[in-house]
Amino acid sequence: MKEVRVHGKGITGPVGRWVTLAVWIVAAALLSVLLPQVGKHETNNAPNLSDGKPSVQAAAVAEREFASGADVPALIVWHREGGLEDGDLDIVRKLAGQWTSAPVPYQTSVPPLHQMPAEALKAELSDDGSTLVTPVFFDKNADTDQLKEGVAELKEQAAALTGGNPFEADPDQTGALSARVTGPVGIQIDATGLFENADFALLMGTVLLVLVLLLLIYRSPILAFIPLIGVGFAYGVISPLLGWMAREGWIVVDSQGISIMTVLLFGAGTDYCLFLISRFRQLLKHEPDKGKALRSALTDASGAVAMSGITVVIALLTLLLAEYGAFRRFAAPFSIAIFIMSIASLTLVPALLAVIGRASFWPFVPRTQQMREERAAKRGKSKPAPEAPPRNRTGTLVVKRPGLIALVSVVCLALLAGVSSQIKFTYDILSSFPSTMESREGYALIGSQFSEGELAPVKVIVDTGGKETGLAEKLANLPYVSRVSDPVEGQQNQQIVAYDVELALNPYSLEALDKIPDLRETANAALAQAGDGEAADHVWISGQTADQYDTKETGERDTRLILPVVIGLIALLLLLYLRSVVATAYLVGTVILSYFSALGLGWLVIHYVLGADAIQGSIPLYAFVFLVALGEDYNIFMISSIWRKRKQMPLRDAIREGVGETGGVIASAGLILAGTFAVLATLPIQVLVQFGVITAIGVLLDTFLVRPFLVPAITSLLGDRSFWPGRGHLAEKAKLAAKAK
């Protein structure tokens, strides 16, 4: 194995350690002063679909031909248990007149309800007369903060006119007038607000969890803070660098990406630090010179840490191949963060350890046997017995029963992987929101009192060429359509006609998305029957459901492309690092099996424990990139130990010793990494809850099943063939050494 090594003398030497610390302190301070933090340049409404997608093209036609149709609506749901009163309707009409003459910020239009007779307005009520939905349209180019400003002004004016605050009233309270803002505007505001409110809680929760786990594992208050200091300084460099790049327009970051990046940074960053700290601790028990021990630890661990970091960076960069904007936006920030964290773990953390030395592990300071004896003599105590080697039951069991362990592990993982075929997916935005959130409450009222499709109607636009198509009747006859609006002619081309189609089902559901091709085919058929020979070029479908359909298709395309690319790149990196085709094959294979097992077990937890009917469609790709890349981290660390020991002892002994040497640190690192991802499950956002659960489960499977049992068992079963084609000379060397004994 050709190892990547860092020469630690310059970093950990008497002068180098202080220079290294100074460089990091100055870099973090200067960058934080001179450059903006990444949170200052979030873009939470960046488009996810390219201009070539059908729904985006349809939106452009709608903007050109139907000005109001191109705007985004905020749907105000007015409700009073027992029925809306005439006074309530008067308030609605007055507000419509007020917003017509003096629009709130970023408002573009509002239906002229103030000009409607009272009876006409009553006809818009729900069947029981308790609910009315009134739209207010906003500029589609307004960002979330601007929409929030406009809606806040809208609520203030409504509250002033009603003499109370209907937006805080309980919809179920008899006799009280309530109002809720939902629709695309309400959903966008609520979604952004969830992430804004979650950022600080997520950061604090992650830091506290890592700190507590480090204290429990190492029982050293000093050591517990060293990885956190390393991550903190790395973040102090990463945040302004990403903020600068976002300000210059080179990258786009959003609040969701920053939240997940924070978790990844603390989890993976702490792991890299532990790989070095664990080796340093082992060597201090045999090496009296702390500097020499640290340099040896850095030399031994640097190859695994550097290779692990490169693997994660390469895997994350594959997201640049994605067409879907949310996927692509993760690539640069995440890979840059891991790259800088890797550098910090190989420079800043060793420098800190060099300064603090053995005291890093206080009060359980690792010492050589001679140092323990001298210390006991100074205290007048009896000579301490030599430390017994730690028990290595796992390593012994693996080399004793490799076939049974491999069989049981594969069967368990395969059964869980089989469950992944039962997963149901959803692209429903609202399902990620808490049930008490305003936009979801408003949506629930619309669903119970009207057609769910009123929340986000589908706009079907056709160029009739002046011909009678009968499209309205054909659309209305579709079993999943509840209402079709009267046709509206285009402002620039009157032969272009638009219909608002309200579906008889949740417009964000997977079932609704599957109706988009059928709606398109219906419109194509109507134009074709009217004599249009190029009907397919004269049909456009826009709206939230069409957007989500294109999102689903684009996400599936990205998944089909990125998954094999990630596997191929990681396999190539492992092949270059290990120089073994066989080892590369089974290491990659076990990680893929572990990924599908995590999906299966994650689905059981999410569906049967958390009660979700489906998981968000974007999660499999996110989970794959993270689990495959991070899973190989542990593979690399353990196999590096086995490969290194293989040079001095027979393979079975190397496997047993390698599992024993790395078992503790991998278990510690896995618990911390799984814990940081599990923090996401505490947030009120289902997409992050589901991602956190699946990723945490995948890390735990890697940590406690794949790495300590399955991988070494396969290595033991294959024997020297694990090294094929480049390890024969080591095998012969080990055999000769064994005979010499």
N, C-alpha and C positions, 0 to 999 in steps of 0.2 A: 504494500500500500504506500503510495507516495503521499506523504502527509504535508499539510500546510502548517508551518510552524512560525511562531513569533519569537524572536530573540528578546528575552525580557530584561537583559542587563541594563539597557538604556532607559527602560521604563521604570524599573524597580531599584535602580542604583541610588546611592546617597544623594546625588544631584538630580538624576533623571526623574525620580518620583516627585520631587517638588516642582520641577519644570512641567511635568505632565499635569499635575494638579493646577498649576498656575494657568496653563494653556486652556484647560477646560473652564476654569472660573472666569477668565477674561473673555473667552469666546461666548459663554452663556450671557455674561453681563452686557458685553458690547452688542451682541445680536438683539438682546431684549430691549436695549435702549434705542438702537438705530432702526430696527425693523419692526413691523406690526406683528402682533400675535395672530395665530391662524384663526382664532375665533372672531377677529375683527373683519374678516373677509370671507365669511360663509356665504354661499349662494344656495339657498334652499329651494329655489324654483327653477333651477337650470333644466332645460329640456332633456328628456331621456330618449326621445325618438328623433331620428334624423329627418331631414326634409324630404327624403325619398319615400317615407312610409305613407301608406294610403290615408291614414287618419290625419296626418300632418298636411298632406296635400288637400284633403277635404276641408280642413280648418282654414287653409289659405283661400280656397274658393268661397267659403262662408264669410270670411272677413271682407273679401272684395265685393261680393254680391249682396250680403245680408249683414249690414254693419252691426246691428244689435245682436244678431246671431253669433257673431264672432267674439262677443264679450262673455265674461264668466258671471254666472248668477249666484247671488246669495239668496237662498230661499228662507223667508221668514215664516215660521209655522205658528199661527195664532191659535190658541186653544182655550176653551173654557168648558169644564165638565158641566153637563146639563144644557149646553148650547150657548153660542155666542149671542150677545145682546145687540140691540140696535146701536147702543152707545159704543160698543166695541167696533162695529163696522164704521161708524162715523170717525173713530180715531184712525182706522186704517185709511179711509179716504182722505182725511186731513193730512196724514203723513205722506200719502202719495202726491198730493198737491204741493206740499212743502218740499219734497225731494225733487219734484219736477222743476219748480222755480228756483230752488237753491240746493243743488246737489251736494251731497257729502263728498269729502275728498275721494278722488279717483272713481267716483260713480259716473257712469256714462248715460244711463237711462233708467226709467222705471215705467211700468205700464200705467196708463192714465186712469187709474181706478177712481180718482176723484171726479172724473167726468161720467162715470157709470151711474145709472139710476140704482136706487137701493135694492130693488127687486132683482136687477141683473147681477149685482154683487152677491146677493143671497144665493143665487143659482150656482155660485162657485163653491159654496160650502160643502162639507162632507154630508153624507146621507143623514146623519143624526144632528147636523147643524152645529157641531161642536168645534169644527176645525176649518181654518182657511189658510191657504198657502199663497203668499205674495212674493214675487221675485223683485230683486233690485240688482241691476247689472253693473259690473265694474270693468275697468280697463283690463284687458287680458295681459297687458305688459306690466301691470303693477306687481311689485314683489310682495312678499308676505307681510312685511312691516307696513307697507302702504295700505294693503287690504285691511290689516288690523286697525289702522288709524281710521279708515273710512267706516268700518263696521262699528267701532267704538263710538264715533260721532252719531251714527245711525241709532244706536241703542240709547245714547243720552237724550236725543230728541224724542224718541218713543217714550222713554221713562218720564220725561218732563210733561208730555201731553197726557199720559195716563194717570199721572199723580202717584205713581209707584214705580216698581221695576219689574215688569213682566218677565224679563229674561232671568230673574232669580226665583220667580214663583214656581212652586211645585205643580207640574201639569196634572197630577192626580188629585190635587186639592179641590174639592167641590166649591164652586162659586168664585174661584180666583182666575183672573185672566193671566195666562202664561204665554210666553213667546220664546222661540228657539231659532237660532240661525244655523242652517245646514246648507246642503248643496255644495258645489265645488269650492266656493269661497270659504264657507264655514269649515269644511273638511281640511282645506289647506292651512287655515289659521290654527286649527286644533292640532293638526299633525306637527307643525313646526313648534307649537307651544309645548308639546310633550317632550320633544328633544331638548328644548331650551331649559325646561325645568329639571330634566334628568341629568344634565351634564355634571353639575356640581355633586349631586348625590352619587352618581356613578363613580366619579373620581375619588370622593371620600371613602365610599364603600370599598373600592378596589384597594386603595392604600391601606386601610385598616385591616382588610382581610389578609393581604400579603404580610403585613407586619405581624399579625397574630399567628399566622401559620409559621413564619420564620422563627418567632419566639418559641412556639411549641416544638418545632423540629430541632432547632439548635440550642435552645435554652440560653441564648446569649443576647443580651440587649444591644451590645455593640454590633455584633455580626448582623442582627436583624435589620439594622439601619443602613449597612453598607450597600446592599443591592438597591435599596430605595434611594440612596444618595446618587448612585450611578444612574438609575432611571430618571431621577429628578433633573440632574444636569443634562442628560441626553434630551429630555423633553425641553429643557431651557434652550437648547440649540435647535431642536426640530421645529418647535412651534413658530419662532420668528422666520426660519427658513421657508417653511410652508406658507406662512402669512405673506412673505415677500413674493414668493412665486405666484400665489393667488392674486395678489395685488397687480402684478405685472401681466396677468392673464395667461400664464403658462400652464397653470393647473386650476381645477375647480374643486372646492371642498364644500361639503355640507355638514350639518350638525350630526346626522346619523354616522357619517364617516368618521368624524372627530371622536364620537363616543366609542365606536368600535376600535379605532386606532389607540385610544387611551388604554383600553382593556388589553389589546394585543401587546402594547409596549410594556406594560407592567408584568404581564404573564410571561411572554417570551424573554423579555429583558432580565427578569429575575432568574429564569432558567439558565440563561447564558452565564450569569454571575455564579450560580450554584455549581455549574460544571467545574469552574475554576476553584471555587472555595472548597469544594469537596476534595479535590485532588490535593490542594494545599494542606488541608487538615490531615489527610493520610500521610503525607510526606513529613510533616512536623513530628510525627511519632517515631521517625527513624533518622531524621536529619537535624543535628543541633544548630546548624546555621540557617536562620530563618530566611535570609536572602537567597541562599542556594536552593532551599526548599521551594521558595516562591518562583524562582526562575525555572526550576524543573517542572513545577506545576503548570506554569504558563506555557512551557514548551510542550508538555503532554496534552494539555487541554485546548491549546490554541487551534490545532488542526480541526478538532470536532466542532469547536465554537464557530470558527470561520466558515467551515463547510456548511454547518447548520444555517448560519446567517445567509450565505449565498443561496442555499436551497430555497429558503423562504422568500428572499428577494426575487429570485427568478420566477417562482410560482406566482407571486403577486403581480409581477410585471406582465404575465400572460393575460391579465385582465385588460390590458391595452388592446387586445384583439377583439374585445367585445364591441358590439354595436350599441347595446343598451347603455345609456349614459351613466346610470347609477353604478353599474359594474365597472365601467371604464374609469370613473372618477376615483375609485378606490386604489387604483394601481400605483400611481406616483406617490401619494402621501404615505401609503402603507409601506411600500418598498423603501422609500427614503428613511422612514422612521426605523425600520428594522436594520437598515444598513448603518445608520448612525449609532444605534444601540449596540450593534455588534462591535463597532470600534470602541465604544465606551467600555464594554465588558472586557476588552483586551488591552486597554490603556488606563482608563481612570480607575477602575476597580482594582487592578493590580497595584497601582500607585497608592491607593488607600490602604490596601493590605500591607504594603511595604512600610508605610508610615506607622501603622498601628501594631503590626507584627502579630506575635502569639496572643497578645492581649485582645485581639479581635474576637477570640473565642471565650473570653472570660464570662463566667467563673469556671468553665470546664475547659481549661487550657490544655491542648495536646502537647505532650513532652516526650522526649526520648526516655528510654529506661534509665540511662545514666543520669539524666536531669532529674528524674523522679527520685532516684536514690539519693542524690546530693541534696535535694530539697527536704527529703525525709530526715536525713542526717542533721541538717541545720535546725530542724524542729525537734530533734531528739526522739524521733519516732523510729520504729523498726524498719528494716529494709523492705520496700514494697515488692510484692510478687510481680513477675512480668505480666503484662496485660495479655489476657487470653485472646486469641484471634476471634473476631466476631463470627457468630454462627452463620453458616451459609447453607441453610436447608434447601433453599430454592435451587441454587446451583448444583448441589449434590443430587437432588431429586431429578433435575433435568437431564443430567448425564447418565443417571441410573435407569430412568424409564423414558427415554426420548420419544419412542414410538407411541406409547400410551398418551403422553402429554400432548404430542402433536395432534393425535387423533381427536382427543377430547376437546382441545382448543378449537380445531377446525370445525368440528360438529357444532359446538356452541355458537361460534361466530357465523357459520353458514345458516343456522336456524334463525338467528336474529336478522341476518342479511335477507333471508327469504321474506321476512315481515315487511321489508322496505317496498316490496311490490304492491302492498296493500295501501300505501299512502295515498291520501286524497289531497289535491292541491287547490289553492284558491288564489285569486288575484283581487279579492274583495278588500278594498282599502279600509272600509269601516270596521271590518272584523278585527283589525289591529287596535281599535280604540277601546278604552274602558266604556262600559255600558252607561255610565253616568255622564259621559262627555256630551257637551251641548249639541254638537252636530249629529251625534249618534242618537240622542234623545229625539231631536227633530226628525231624523230619518225614520225612527220607530213610529212616531206619530203619523207621518205620511203613509207608512206601510200599513198601519192599522185602519186609517180613515180613508185613504185613497188607494190608488195604484202605486206600488213601489216604484214603478217606472217613471213617475212624475218627478222623482228626485233628480234624475239625469236622463232626459229624453234623448233618443238617437235621432240625429238630423240626416235624413236621406235627401240628397241633392242630385237632380238629373238635368241634363240638357236635352229638352224635348225636341229641339229643332222645329218648334211650332206645331208639332203633331199632338193629337190626343192619345194619351197613353193608358188612362184608366188605372194609374199606379196607386192612387189613394185607396181605391176599392180593393185592389189586390193586397195591399199592405194590411188593410183593416181585416181582411179575411184570414190572415195568418193566426193560428191558434194562440200564439204567445204575445200578441199585440192587443193592448187594451184600448188604445185610442190613437187616431191619426188626425193631426191638425189640418185645417184648410191649407191649400197650397199658397205659398208666398213667392212672388216673382222677383227675379234678381234686379238689382238697382242699375246695373250696367248692361246686362243682357237679360231681357225679359223672357227669353226662351228657357232660361235656367230657372228651375222651380225647386223649392225646398219643402219638405214635410217633416214636422216634428212627430216622431213615433214614440209613444209611451209603451213600454213593455209591461206585461202582466207578471213580472218577476223582478227580483232584485237586479238592477242594472249593473251591479258590480260583481255578480255571481258568475261562476264558471259556466253555468247554463246559459246566462245571457250573452257571454262572450261568444259562445258557440253559435249563436244566432246571427252574428254579423255576416258570415259568408252566405247564409240563406237570404238575408235581407238584400245583399248585393246581387245575388242570383235572381231574386224576384224583380228587382229594378232592371237588371240586364234583360230579363225575359220580356218585361213590359215594353222596353224601348225596341227590342228586336221585333216584337209583334207589330209595333207601329212603323216598322220599316227602316229602323236605324241599323245599318250594317256594321257600325263600330260602337255598339252599345257599351262595351266594357270600358271604353275611354270616356264615356259621358255619364258615369255614375260615381258619386263621391259620398262617403258616409263618415260623418264626424260625430263628436260627442264623447263623453267619458267612457262609454262602453266600447266604442270603436278604438279609443286610445288604449284601453286595457287589453283589447284583443291583440293589437299590434305589440303591446308590451309582452304579452304571453308568447307570441310567435317569435319575437326578437330574443327573448330570454331563452327559449328552447334552442334557437339557432346558436346562441352563444355557448350554451352548455354543451351541445354536440361538438363544437369546435374546440373549446378550451380544455375540456376534460382530457382528451387524448394528447393535447399539446403539453399540458402539465405533466402527465405521466411520462411522456417521451423525454422532456427536458430533465426531470428529476432522475430518470433512469440513466441518462447520459452523464449527469454529474456524478452519480454514484459509481458508474463504470469507470470514469476518469479517476475517482478518488480511491476506489477499492481495487481496481484492475482485475475484477472478477465478474465474469458474465453470470455465473451461477448465483453468487451472492446478490448481485443486483436484481436478478429475476425474482428471487423469493422475498427480498426486502420490499420491493415494489408491490409484489403480489399480496403480502400480508397487510400492507397499509391500505390497499384498495379494499380487501376483505373487511378490514377494520372499519373503513368508512361506511360501507353498506350496512354493517352491523350496527353502527352508531345511528344511522338513519332508521333502521328497524326498531331498535330499542327506544330511540328518541320519539318515534311515532307512538309507541305503546304508552310512553309517559305523557306525551302531549295530548293524545286522544282520550285515554282511559283515566288518567289521573287529573290532568288540567282541564279536560272536557272540551277541547277544541275539535271541531268537525273536520278541519283541514289545516294544512300548513301553507304558509306563503310560498308562492311558486319560485321566488328568487333564492330561497334558503339552500336547496341542494348544491347550487354552484358555489355560493359563499362557503358552505361547510366543507365542500370538497377541497377547495383551494387551501383553506386553513388546516384541515385535518391531515391532508396528504403531506403538506409541507412541514407542519409541526411534528407529525408522526415520524417523519424521516429524521428529525432532530435526534430523537431518542434512539432510533436505529443506529445512526452514525456514532453517537456517543458510546453505546454498548459494543458495537462491532469494532470500533477503534480500540477499545480495551482488550477484546478477545484477540484481535489481530496483533496487537503489541505483545501480549503475553505468549502468543503462539511462537514467537521467535525464540523463547527460552524454555518452553515446556511442550509436552504432547497436547494435542488438540483438546482432548476431553478435560485435561487439567486446566487448559486455557479458558475453556467455556465455563467451567465451574468457578474459577477465580474471577473471570470477567463479569459473570452474573453477580457474584458476591460484591465485587468492587463497585459496580455501577448501580446495583439494585437500590441502595439507600438514596442516592442522589436522584435517580430517575423517579423513584416514588415521591420524594419531596418535591421535585420540579413538577411532576404530573399533578400532584395535589394542588400546588399553587396555581398552575396554568388552568386547570379545570375550575378551581375556585374563582379565578378572575372572570372566566367566561360565565360561570354560574351567577355572578353578580348581575349580569344582564337580565336574568330571569326575575329579578326584583323590580324591574321597571314596568310601568303600566302600558307598555307597547308590545303587542303580541308578536310582531315580527322579530323584535330583539329577544323576547322571552324564548321563542322557539329556536332561534339561532343559538342563544346561549345554552339552552338545554341540550341540543344535539351536539354542539361542539364540546361541551363539558363531558358528556357521555363518551364521545369519541376519544377524548384525551384519557379518560379513566380506563377505557378498554385497552388503549395502547399501553398505558402505564402498568396495569396490574394483570394483563393477560397476554397481550401480543409480545411485549418486550421481554418480560422475565421468563415466559414459558415457551410461547410458540416459536419465536425466532431462534433462541438458542437450541431448542429441541430439533428444529430443522437442520441447523448447523451441525449438531451432533450426529444426526442420521446420515447426512451427506458426507461427513468426514472431510478428508482432504479434497474431495471433489468441490467443496464450497469455494476453494481458492482457484478453481479452473478459470482461465488457462494459465495464470501467471504465478502460482504459489508453490510449484513443485519443489523448488530449492529450499523453501522453508520447511516443507514437510520432511524432506530428507535430513535436514539439519536437526529437526526435532527428534526424529527417529534415532539418529546417532547419539544425541544427548541422552535419550532415554536408555539406550544400550550401555552407555558409559556409566550410568548410575547402577 
